[in-house]
Amino acid sequence: MSRVVVIGAGLAGLVAANRLASAGVGVTLLTKGIGGLQLSQGTIDVLGYAPDRVTNPVLTLSAIASARPGHPYAAIGAAGVHTGIEYLKQLLPDLLVGDAEANYQLPTAVGAIRPTCLVQPSMVAGHLKDGAKVAVVGLRRLKDFHPALVAENLARTTLPDGGRLVARPVSVDVPARDAEVDSSGLTYARAFDDPAFRARFAAALKPLLGDGETVGLPAVLGLKDRTAWSDLADKLGHPVFEIPLPPPSVPGMRLNEALMASAKAAGVRVVNGTRAVSVRVEDGVVKGVTVATAGADREFTADAFVLAAGGFESGALALDSYGTVTETLFGLPLAGLDAGPLVHGDYWGPEQPLFSVGVRVAGDMRVLDGNGAVVHPNLYAAGGIIGGSSRWAEKSGDGIAVGSAVVAADSILEVLA
């Protein structure tokens, strides 16, 4: 029996599992799939909008926590988020850089500008500043990236600091595989892992670049080789940065693989392809979680459980045809159901109240009922299952995931000590 069972292999579940296992606790990670990080940008959003664009995430989230006691950051606290961010940087020092008190301003695949807190080193040169000269480079055989769209939108946009930049599109045709005219981002990422391909690509692109230009490329600069982007920059003689593509995301794959490898190295037992279907509770204490596996169902027992299964997007929360929302495994009480109609018809208006539905947690991340009492003394929640925020609008989901995962893990460690 493991001391802790973590349910879910997204950002929250992987961080919690790493934190617990690195402290010497036996952890089993149950996941029905490979997690949602492959769908992410490969960066860590702590707080991007509140509702205006945020420059200092931790400072601003402290204000949100004070003004909105139902927000996840009110339970996690600025200290918990800061601890989580520093832990993640320590865990993946060659993959994530940044400061919990500052946001980068990075271009998107449509030429918008998004704020985010921790980024991969291959993205740092994309922090947009007044007076920058950017060459947005497209790959003719990669159909998910349109350099003219990105460059034109960036060139006509006022930057968050009030400045402007110069951007122009460039296209090159260097096939990732011979005779393949429509390659995926993953195919190109594997090609960029090869130094010989990088040399051919640099030889084709370098003559097209102007003096003082920073080179923006789709985020396909290597999957396994973390030095691919810097080697390409050296060959070009220009700073290089990656622009994440629509999912599936190569930077998201890098982040997922790194966190999973770290968890396994720390001794986490990963049980994949297992959908949690029921729980066993005795005298209010969770004793086991049963998962559906090929052949027969199987129960996993533990002293503590971390529910990090996500929200609606993963099926941890469900909305039926009568408008009833449920937490699908434990049947936990949900906050945010009394906000009136959960879905309104004003598409461009306020956020849908449905997006803020989720469990309510105490400061140690244990789940609470409507009266503020702990539901199960050994059940903790982390990540998207926690209600009280519109994570998509705020760009706060990663900060909530990392902060709640670390606080939950530390609370469990204290109990088990």
N, C-alpha and C positions, 0 to 999 in steps of 0.2 A: 504493500500500500504506500502510495506517495503521501507526503504530508499535505500537499496542496494540489488541487485540480484546477487548471485554468481552462475555461471554455471559450474558444475563439482564437484565431491566429492572425488577426489584424494587428495594427500598431499597438493597441492597448494590451492585447493578450501576449504579444511577443515581448513587450517591455516588461510587463509584470512577471512573466516566466523567467526572463533573464535576471531581473532584480532578485527574485527569490532564490533561484538556483545558484547565483554567484555568491549568495550568503550561506550556501551549504544545505539548503532545504531541498528535499526530494520533490520534484514537480512533474506532473503529467499534463501535457497540453493536448486537449481534445479539439479537433477541427474537422469540419465536414468538407473542407476544400483547402485551397492554398492561400486564403486570406485576400483582403481587398487592397493591399498595398500596390499590387500591379496596376490598379486603376488610378493610383495617385500620381501627383506630379513629382514624387521623389523628394519633396521638400517638407518642412514642418511649419505649418501655419499655427501660430499661437493666437493672434488677434489681428485681423486685417482692417476691419471696419467696425465702428461703434457709435453711430452708423457712419460717421465720416472716416476717411482713410487714417489709419493709425501709424505713427512712427515709433512709439515706444510701447510694445505690447504689454509688458509686465506692469508698468505704471498705469496704463489705461485699464487693464483688467482689474486692478485694485479698486478703481473707481466704480466699475461695473459691479463688482462683488458687494460694495457698500450700498449701492443704489438698488440692486436687484437680488434680494436674498434667495430667490428661487433659482438663480443661475448656477450652473455647475461650478463656476469659478468662486462662488461664495463659499462652497464647501471645500473645494480643493485649496484655495488660498493662493496668493501670489508666491509665497514661499514654496508651496508644493509644486507649482508650475516651474519656478526657477530651478528647484532641485531636479525635477524631471528633465528639463532641458539640459542641464549640466551633466546629468547621468547619461543621457543619450549621446551627447558629444563625446563623453569619456568612453562609452561603449563602442562608438564608431568614429574614432578620431580621424580616419582617412577618408570618410565619406560625408560627414556633416560638419559644417563650419557656420559660425554666426554668433550672435549675442541675443540673449533673451530680452534685452532692453532696446533692440533696434530691429527694424524691418528692412530687408532688401526690397527694391522696386524692380521687378523683372518683367520682361515682355512675355506675352502668351503667344500661342500659335495663330492667333488672329490679330495680333498687334495691339492688344490692350496691355495695361500695366497692372500687375498684381503684386500686392504686398505679401511678403512671407518672411519668416524668422530665421530658420536654419536652411541652408542650401548645400548642394553638393559643390565641391571645389570647381567643377567644370562649368558652373553657372555664375560664379562670382563676378567675372568681367562683364556680365550682362546687367549689373546694377546701373540703371540709367541715370545719367547726370547731364546737366546743362552743357551744351556745346559738343557732346559726343558725336562722333562720326561712325556710323554702323553700316556694314555691308551684310545684308541678310541673304544667306546663301541657301538656295534650294537644290535638291538632287532630282534630276529629271525623272528618274525611275522610282521615286518615292512620292506617292500620290497624296499623302496626308499632310503636306506642308506646302504652302503657297507663298513664296518670298515676296512677291509684289504686294499681296494683301497685307502682310506683316509690315513691310517697309513703309508703305503709304500711310497706314494707320499710325505707326509710330511717328512719322515725320509731321503729321498734322495734329498731334496730341501735345497739350501742355503737360509737362512733367510735374510730379508732386511737389518738387522744389520751386516750381514756377518757370523753369527753363524750357528750352526746346533742344531737339537734336536733329541731326541730318541722317537720313537713312535711305538706302537704295537697294534694290534687289539684284542679285547675281544668281545665275544658274550654271551648274556644271553637270556633265554626263559621264560619270564613272560608275560602271555597273558593279553591283555587289557580287553578282554571280554571272558568269558568261551566259549570254543569250536570254537573260531574264529581264523583261521590260517593265515589270510591275513588282517591285520588291517591298517587303514590309520593313518597318523600323527595326525589328529584331534581326532580320537578315543583314541589314546594314550594320547594326551594332556588332554582330559577330565578325563581319568583314573588317571593321575598324579595330578589332582585337589584333589583327595581323599587321605588323610593322610594314610589310611590303605593300599592302593595300594603302596604308596611310601615306607612304612615299608617293605612290601613283596619284593619289587624290591631291596631295599638296602640290605636286608638279602641275596638275591641271588647273588648280584654283589660284595659285600664287600670282600668275601674270594678270589676273582679273582684278586684283585688289589695288586700292589707292593708298597713298601715304596717310598714315595716322588713323586708318580705319580699324575698328574692332569688328571681329568676324562672328556673326551669329549663325549658328547651324542648328538644324533639328537635333533633338536629344537622342542621338544614335552613336555617340562617340565611344564605343566599346561597352561590352557587357561585363566581361571578366577583368580586362586590363584597365586598372584605375588610372594609369598614366597615359592612356590613349589621347586624351584631349590635350594634355600638356606637351606630348611629343608632337602632335599636329601643330600646335601653336609655335613650337620651336622651328619646325620645318617651314612654316609660313612666314615667320618673323612678325606676326601680328597677334595681339590678344584674341583668344577664342572663348566663346561661351555657348552653352546649349540652351535651346528653347524647347521645353517639354511639348510632346505631341498629344493628341487625343489618346485615350486608353485603347489598348494596353500600353503601358508606359515603360520604356527602358530604364529611366531613373527609378521608377517604382519597383521594378524587378531587382535592381541593384540593392535597394534598401531592404526589400523583403529577404533576399538571399543572405545579406549580411546579418540581419537580425536572427534569421533561422539558424544560420551556421553558428552564431555566437551562442544561441540557446542550446543547441546540441552539444557544443564544446563544453558548456557549463554543466551538462548532465541532464538536461531536460528530456524527458521521454515524450516524443511526439507521436501521437496516434492519429493518423490522417484518414480521411474517408469515413469519418464516424459522425453521424448526426445524433446529437443528444435528443432523446425522445421522452424521458421521464426522470423524476427525482424521487428519492426516498427520504422522508423526513420523519424523525422520531422525537417527540417532546419538543417540537419547534426547531430542532437541530438538523441540519442537512447531513445525511449519512452517506449518500451515494447518488451518482448520476448514471443512468443507463443510456447506452448508445446503441444505435442500430448498426450492426456490422454484417458482413456477408456470412451467412450460415446461422447465426444466432445473436440475440441481443446480449450485451455485456455490461455489467455494472462496475464503475470505478468509485472506490471509496477514498476518503481523505479526512483530514482534520478541518480543512478550510477550503472554500471554493471561491473562485473569482469568475464572475459572469462578465465576459468581454466579447459577447457575440454580436455586437453592433445593434442596429435599429431596424427600421423598415427595409432598408436595402439588402439586408442579409436574412430576413425572415425572423429575426428575434422579436420584432414587434409585428403584429398583423392587424389589418383593418378589414372587417367583414362587410357584407353587403348591407347590413343594418347600421353601419357607422360605429360599430363597437370595436374598440382597440384592446388588444390583449398582449401580454408578454407570454410568449408561446411555450416556455419550458417550465418555469417555476410558478406561473400564474401570479406574478407579483403585482401589488397595487401600483397604479400609474398616476403620475402628476400631470397636470395640464389638460385633463378631460373636461374641466368645468369652465373652459375659456369661451363658451358659446359654440357656434358652428365651427367644426374643426377644419372645414374646407369652405372658403368663400369664392365667389365668382369673379373677383377683381384680380385678374392675372397679374397686372402690372402694379397692383397696390401693395398693401402690407403683406408681410410674410404669412403663409398659411399656418394657423395655430397647430395644425397636425404635426408640423415639423418639430415642435417643442415638446411633444409628448414623450414621456420616458419615466424611468424610476427616479425617485428622490433618494439622496444619500446623506449620511451624516459626515462629519469631518474626517472620519476614519474610513469612509467609503462603504460602510455597511448600509444595506437597503432599509429605508424607513417606510412605514405605512402612513396613511393620511393623518394620523394623530401624532406623528413624530416619533413613534416607537420602533425599535429595531424589529424587523420581520423575522430574520433568522440570525442568531448571534455569530455564525461562522460563514455567512454569505456576504461577499463584497462585490461591488460593481465597478466597472471601468469602461471608459470610452463611450461609444455612441448609444448605448442603452440608457445612459443618464439623460434625463429630460431637463427642460428649462432654458434651452437656447436654440436659436436657428443657426446651426453650425455652418451651413452653406453660405448664408448671408454675411455672417460675422467673420468667416474664415478662421474659426476657432477650434475646429474639430480635432486637429492634431494636438494642440495644446491641452485640450480636455482629456484626450486619450493618454498622452504621456504623463500629465500631472496626476490624473486619477489612478493610473496603473502604479506609479511609484508610491503614492500615498497608501493605496491598498496593500501593496507588497510590504511596505514598512510597518503598517498596522498589524499585518499577519505575523511578521517576524517578531514583533514585540509580544504578541500573544503566545507564540510558540516557544519563545525563549525560556 
